[in-house]
Amino acid sequence: MSEGQPVTPETQALVRITADAVLLDIEGTISPISFVRDTLFPYSRDRLEGFVSDNLTSPIVQDILAQAKALAGVSDAVSALLDWQARDVKAPPLKKLQGLIWESGYRSGALRSPIFSDALSAVKQWKSEGLPLYIYSSGSVQAQRLFFEFSDAGDLRPLFSQYFDTDVGPKTEPTSYLRIAELISTRPARIAYFSDNPKELEAARAADLQAVHVVKDETPHHPDFPEISDYCRVAVRR
């Protein structure tokens, strides 16, 4: 490739990986960032106060409010939740509440999750070849299941063996990836992790996972990781 020539799916080198498991992020990795930013977040933001008010007797909502008060150190849980959402803080109580709100939207038909077509082809192929697939997202496990159940490609939940959220730890901490490796009984070095976020990839690599940078839409390039903009440019084999 000549100097200055833009990187395209056609000019990207093929990334070859030998692994026993594939771990995937969602936002910006197998689905557009814009769906979360422009659809899911506004949907939950506009309904958060009303949803809490309508479900104050729910034990699940009561537990979320108690967690929010404890984490924020305040007496007004709703204000804390609204503040976290405005600042996109990955607070577990907020993520759990968002999952509940999004569930109502998915089940009503108001929400459908878009999936990158090349990512969908890749995960279907990996699954057919016997590679176990896992999801690790800052969204709650409940939200992840809904995301794949109500995708624009149909119910994709059978593709994935297990889902992980920040209950295993922050996505920017190596110990979180070590915990996932332990839970799926796979050596870290035999796990391939795909994400659009370099900080997550740094943490995964520090835990000895194989890290691949997915560069889609608005994601800038990063020199420290092998990258793909099209999943046809990656080959994962056991």
SENUMAR-794076 format. One record per residue: residue in three letters; x, y, z of N, C-alpha, C in turn. Coordinates in steps of 0.05 Angstrom, whole numbers, plus 32768, in hexadecimal, padded with zeros to 4 digits. Each point is the difference from the previous one (the first is absolute). Example, Ala and Ser with C-alpha at 12.3 -4.5 7.8 and 13.67 -1.06 7.14 Angstrom:
2
ALA81087F8E809C7FEE80188000801280188000
SER7FF980157FF28010801880017FF18016800E
# end
This chain:
238
MET80117FE880007FEF80188000801280198000
SER7FFA80137FEF801180187FFF7FFA80128018
GLU8014801080077FFD801280177FE980147FFB
GLY7FEF800380147FEA80137FFE7FE77FF47FF5
GLN80017FE77FF67FE87FF37FF57FED7FFA8017
PRO7FE780077FFD7FED7FFA80167FFC7FE28005
VAL7FFB7FF980197FFA7FE580077FE37FFA7FFA
THR7FFA7FEC7FF17FE57FF87FF97FFE7FE28006
PRO7FE77FF580017FFD7FE3800480107FF07FEB
GLU8003800C7FE7800E7FF17FEB801E80008004
THR800B8016800D801D8002800380097FF7801C
GLN7FEE7FFB801280087FF7801B800C7FE47FFE
ALA80157FFC8010800C7FE580027FEC7FEE800E
LEU80017FE77FF97FEF7FEC800D800B7FFA801C
VAL7FEF8003801480087FFA801C7FFA7FE38006
ARG80147FF180067FFD7FE3800680037FFB801E
ILE7FEC7FF2800B80007FFB801D7FFB7FE38005
THR800F7FF580127FFB7FE5800A7FF58002801C
ALA7FE77FF780047FF38004801A7FEC7FEA8006
ASP7FF97FFD80197FEC7FEC80087FE5800D8007
ALA8000801B80017FE7800F80068002801C7FF6
VAL7FE9800C7FFA7FFF801B7FF67FEF80118013
LEU800B801680097FF2801280127FFB801B7FF1
LEU7FE7800980007FF980187FF07FF380168010
ASP800880187FFB7FF2801880097FE880037FEE
ILE7FED801280067FE980057FEF8002801B7FF2
GLU7FFF8016800F7FFE801A7FF4801980087FF1
GLY7FFD80057FE6801680087FEF80107FE87FF6
THR7FF97FE8800A800E7FE77FF97FF07FEE7FEE
ILE7FE77FFA80087FEE7FF17FEF7FE6800F7FFA
SER7FFE8018800B7FE880117FFC8009801D7FFF
PRO7FF380117FF18008801C7FFE7FFF800F801B
ILE8014801180057FFF801180187FE780118000
SER7FF780097FE97FEA80127FFE7FE67FF4800B
PHE7FFD7FE57FFF7FE87FF4800B7FFE8004801E
VAL80167FFC800E80008004801D7FFD801E8006
ARG800F80107FF38001801D80067FE6800E7FF8
ASP7FF67FFA7FE97FEA800F7FF57FE47FF38003
THR80007FE780087FE77FF280037FFC7FF6801D
LEU80127FEE80097FFC7FF4801A800280148017
PHE8015801180008004801280167FE880148002
PRO7FF8800D7FEA7FE9801280027FE77FF28009
TYR7FFC7FE77FF77FE87FF280087FFF7FFC801E
SER80167FF8800C80007FFC801D8000801A800F
ARG800E80147FF68001801B800D7FE4800C8002
ASP7FF17FFE7FEA7FE5800D80007FEC7FF18011
ARG80067FE880087FEC7FEF800F80097FF9801C
LEU801980088007800B7FF7801A7FEF80078018
GLU7FFA801A80037FF0800980177FE47FF38000
GLY7FF37FFF7FEA7FE67FF47FFF80007FE38006
PHE80157FF27FF680027FE3800580047FFA801D
VAL8011800F800D80057FFC801D7FE68006800F
SER7FF380167FF97FE78007800E7FEA7FEB7FFE
ASP7FFF7FF37FE87FEB7FEC7FFB80077FE5800C
ASN80197FFC800980097FE68009800D8001801C
LEU7FF880138010800C8004801A7FFC7FE88013
THR7FEB7FF07FFB7FFC7FE88011800F7FE87FF6
SER800D80027FE9800F7FE97FF680197FFB8010
PRO80047FE8800A80197FFA800F801980057FF0
ILE7FFF7FFB7FE6801880047FEF8006801E7FFF
VAL7FEC80117FFC8004801D7FFE8009800A801C
GLN7FF47FF6801580088009801B801D7FF98005
ASP80097FE97FF7801D7FF98003801280127FF0
ILE7FF880067FE7800F80137FF08003801B800D
LEU7FEA800A800B8000801A800D801380008019
ALA7FFF7FEA800F80117FFD8017801D80007FF8
GLN80067FF17FEA801C7FFF7FF68009801C7FF7
ALA7FEF800E7FF38007801B7FF6800680138017
LYS7FEF7FFF8015800580118017801A7FFA800D
ALA80067FE6800380197FF8800D801880087FEF
LEU7FFE7FFC7FE6801780057FEF8005801E7FFD
ALA7FEB80107FFE8003801D7FFD8003800F801A
GLY7FF87FF380178002800D801A7FEC80168003
VAL7FE97FFD7FF47FEB801480017FE57FF28008
SER7FED801180077FE57FF580077FED7FFF7FE8
ASP800680107FEB7FEF80027FE9800C7FEE7FEA
ALA7FF67FE77FFE800B7FED7FED7FFA80087FE3
VAL7FE8800B7FFB7FF880077FE5801280157FF5
SER800780148010801280167FF7801B7FF47FF9
ALA800A7FEE8011801A7FF37FFA7FFF7FF17FE6
LEU7FEA7FF17FFC7FFD7FF07FE77FFF80127FE8
LEU7FF2801680017FFE80137FEA801B800D7FFB
ASP800F80068015801A800C7FFC80147FED7FF3
TRP7FFF7FE6800980117FEC7FF47FFA7FFD7FE3
GLN7FE67FFF7FF97FF97FFD7FE5800980177FEE
ALA7FFD8019800A800880177FF1801E80007FFB
ARG80107FF48012801D7FFF7FFD800A7FE57FF6
ASP7FED7FEF7FF980077FE57FF680137FF18013
VAL7FF98002801A80107FF180147FF77FE38000
LYS80137FEE80007FF97FE37FFF7FF97FF5801C
ALA7FED800C800D7FF87FF8801B7FED7FE87FFE
PRO80077FEB800E7FEF7FE87FFF7FE280048005
PRO7FF8801180157FE3800480047FF3800D7FE7
LEU800E80137FF47FF4800C7FE87FFD7FEC7FE9
LYS80147FF07FFC7FFF7FEC7FEB7FE97FEC8004
LYS7FFC7FF980197FEA7FED80057FE5800D7FFB
LEU7FFD801980087FE7800F7FFC7FFB80047FE2
GLN801580087FF17FFD80047FE47FF77FE67FF2
GLY800B7FE9800A7FF77FE77FF47FE27FFB8004
LEU7FF6800780177FE37FFD80057FF080127FED
ILE800980197FFD7FF180137FEF80027FF77FE3
TRP80177FF77FF780037FF77FE47FEF7FE77FFB
GLU7FFD7FEF80147FF07FE87FFC7FE480077FF7
SER7FF48015800D7FE580087FF88000800A7FE3
GLY8015800D7FF88001800A7FE580047FEA7FEB
TYR80117FED800780047FE97FEE7FE67FF07FFD
ARG7FF37FFA80167FE97FEF7FFF7FE8800E7FF3
SER8000801A80017FEA800F7FF2800580037FE2
GLY80187FF97FF7800780047FE4800C801B7FFA
ALA800380118014800B801A7FFB801E80007FFB
LEU800E7FEB8009801D7FFD7FFD80077FE77FF1
ARG801380027FEE800D7FEA7FF3801D80057FFD
SER80117FEC8006801D80048001800C7FFB7FE5
PRO800F80137FF5800E7FFC7FE7801B7FF18004
ILE80067FEE7FEE80197FF18002801080047FE6
PHE801A80058002801080027FE87FFE7FE67FF0
SER7FFA80017FE77FFC7FE77FF080197FEF7FFF
ASP8018800C7FFE80187FF17FFF80067FF3801B
ALA7FF9800D801680047FF5801B7FED7FE88003
LEU7FE780037FF77FED7FEA8002800A7FE77FF1
SER800A80047FE8800A7FEA7FF080177FF2800E
ALA80128011800C80177FF4800E7FF87FF08018
VAL7FEF800A80117FF97FF280187FF07FE67FFA
LYS7FF080017FEA7FF27FE87FF880147FEA7FF6
GLN8014800A7FF280147FED7FF680107FF48017
TRP800980118013800F7FF680177FF07FED8010
LYS7FE7800680047FEE7FEE800F7FFE7FE57FF2
SER7FFD80007FE57FFD7FE77FF180197FF08001
GLU8017800D8004801A7FF2800180077FF7801D
GLY7FED8004801280047FF6801B800E80128014
LEU8004801A7FF8800C801380127FEB800B8013
PRO80047FFE801A7FED800C80128002801F8000
LEU7FEA800D80007FFF801D7FFE7FF5800C801A
TYR800C801680097FF8800D80197FFE801E7FFB
ILE7FEE800D80107FFD801D7FFE8009800D801B
TYR800E80167FFE8008801080177FFA801D7FFA
SER7FEC800A800E7FF6801C7FFA7FFB800E801A
SER8002801B80007FFA801080177FE280008006
GLY7FEF7FFA7FEC7FE47FFD80047FFB7FE68010
SER7FEA800080107FFA7FE980117FFC7FE77FEF
VAL80047FE9800C7FFB7FE67FF37FE380007FF5
GLN7FED800A800F7FE580017FF77FFD80107FE7
ALA800D80177FFF7FFF80117FE8800D7FF27FE8
GLN80167FF28005800D7FF17FEB7FEE7FEB7FF4
ARG7FF37FF180117FEE7FEB7FF67FE9800C7FEF
LEU7FF58017800A7FEB800D7FF0800B800A7FE6
PHE8018800B8000800D800A7FE880007FEB7FEA
PHE80087FE8800880037FEA7FEC7FE57FF27FFA
GLU7FEE800080147FE67FF37FFB7FF080107FEB
PHE8002801B80027FF080117FEF8012800F7FEC
SER80117FF17FF28012800C7FEC7FF180017FE5
ASP800A80117FEE7FF480027FE680067FE77FEF
ALA80107FEE800A80057FE67FF37FF37FE9800E
GLY7FED800680127FF27FEB800E800D7FFB801B
ASP7FF87FEB800D800A7FF8801B801B7FF37FFD
LEU8015800E8009801B7FF77FFD800C7FF4801A
ARG7FEF7FFE8015800A7FF68019800D7FE47FFF
PRO7FF67FEE7FEF800D7FE67FFF801D80007FF6
LEU800980167FF5801C80017FF6801480028017
PHE7FF7800A80178012800780167FFD7FEE8018
SER80177FF7800A80007FED80177FFB800E801B
GLN8009801980027FFD800E801A8004801E7FFC
TYR7FF5800F80138001801D7FFE800D800A801A
PHE801180157FFE800D800C80177FFC801E8000
ASP7FFB800B80187FFF801D80028013800A8015
THR7FFD8018800A8014800B80137FFE7FF3801B
ASP7FEE7FED800480017FF1801A801A7FF08002
VAL800D7FF97FEA80197FF28002801780148003
GLY7FFA801A7FFD8015801580037FFF80137FE9
PRO800E80178003800180147FEA800E7FF67FE7
LYS7FF880097FE9800B7FF67FE7801C800A7FFB
THR800980138010801B800B7FFD80147FF48014
GLU7FF77FEB800E80117FF4801480087FE37FF7
PRO801A7FFA800080087FE57FF87FF37FE98010
THR7FFC8005801A7FF47FEC80117FE47FF77FF6
SER7FF280127FF37FE57FF87FF680037FEB7FEA
TYR801480027FEF80037FEC7FEB800B7FE6800B
LEU80108002801580097FE7800D7FE97FF2800D
ARG7FEE800F800B7FE87FF4800D7FEF7FF27FEB
ILE7FFC800D7FE97FF07FF37FEB800E7FE77FF6
ALA801A80007FFD800F7FE87FF77FFC7FEA8014
GLU80008007801A7FFB7FEB80147FE47FF57FFE
LEU7FEC80127FFC7FE47FF77FFF7FFA7FEF7FE8
ILE800E80047FEA7FFB7FF07FE880157FE97FFD
SER80117FFD801480137FEA8001801280007FE7
THR800A80177FF9801180027FE8801980118007
ARG80177FF77FF88018801080057FFE801B7FF2
PRO80088016800E7FFE801B7FF4800C80027FE5
ALA80177FF37FFC800E80027FE67FF17FF37FEA
ARG7FEC7FF080067FF07FF27FEC7FE5800D7FFB
ILE7FFD8019800A7FE8800F7FFC800680187FEE
ALA7FEF80047FEB800380177FEE7FEA80148008
TYR8009801980067FED801580097FFE80157FEA
PHE7FE880077FF87FFA80147FEC7FF28018800C
SER800B80187FFC7FF48018800B800980187FF0
ASP7FF080158001800780197FF3801080138013
ASN80027FF88019800B80118015801D7FF88007
PRO801480117FF9801C7FF9800580067FFB801E
LYS7FF2800F801280057FFC801C7FF77FE48009
GLU7FEA7FF77FF57FF87FE4800680147FEC7FF5
LEU800980067FE880137FED7FF3801A80008010
GLU80098016800A8018800180107FFD7FEE8019
ALA7FE98002800D7FFB7FF080187FFF7FE27FF9
ALA7FF37FFA7FE97FFE7FE47FF8801B7FF57FF9
ARG801180107FF2801B7FF67FF980117FFD8019
ALA7FFC80128014800F7FFE80197FF97FE6800F
ALA7FE87FF67FFA7FF77FE7800C80087FE87FEF
ASP800E80057FEA800B7FEC7FEE7FEC7FF67FEB
LEU7FE9800F7FFD7FEE7FF97FEA800B800B7FE6
GLN7FF67FF57FEA8007800A7FE57FEC80167FFA
ALA800980187FFB7FEF80177FFD7FFF800A7FE3
VAL7FE880047FF57FFC80097FE57FEF801A8001
HIS800A80157FF37FF280197FFF7FED80017FE9
VAL7FE6800480057FEC80027FEB7FFB801E7FFA
VAL800680077FE77FFE801C7FF87FE980047FED
LYS7FEA8008800C7FE780057FF17FF7801D8004
ASP7FF0800A7FED7FF3801A800380148016800A
GLU7FFB80098019800F8017800A801A7FF8800E
THR80067FE6800280177FF78010801B80087FF2
PRO8011800E800E801A80077FF480137FE88001
HIS801480007FEE80147FEB7FFF801280028019
HIS800C7FEA800780127FFF801780187FEE7FF8
PRO8018800A800480187FF27FF580087FE78010
ASP7FF57FFC8018800B7FEC80127FF37FE47FFD
PHE7FEB7FFE7FF07FF27FE77FFE7FFA7FF97FE3
PRO7FFF7FE57FFA7FF77FF87FE67FE3800A7FFD
GLU7FF880097FE97FE5800B7FFD7FF27FF67FE7
ILE7FE6800180027FEF7FF97FE97FEA80147FFE
SER7FF880067FE77FE880107FFC7FEA7FEF7FF3
ASP80087FE87FF87FED7FEC7FF580087FE5800B
TYR7FEC7FF2800A80067FE6800D800A7FEB7FEB
CYS7FFD80067FE7800B7FED7FEC801F80008001
ARG800B8014800E801D80038001800C7FF38019
VAL7FF07FEF800D800B7FF180177FF97FE37FFE
ALA80137FEF80067FFC7FE3800080067FF5801C
VAL7FEC7FF5800D80047FF4801B7FFD7FE27FFD
ARG80147FF2800980007FE37FFF800A7FF5801A
ARG7FF87FE78007800A7FF38018801B7FF37FFB
# end
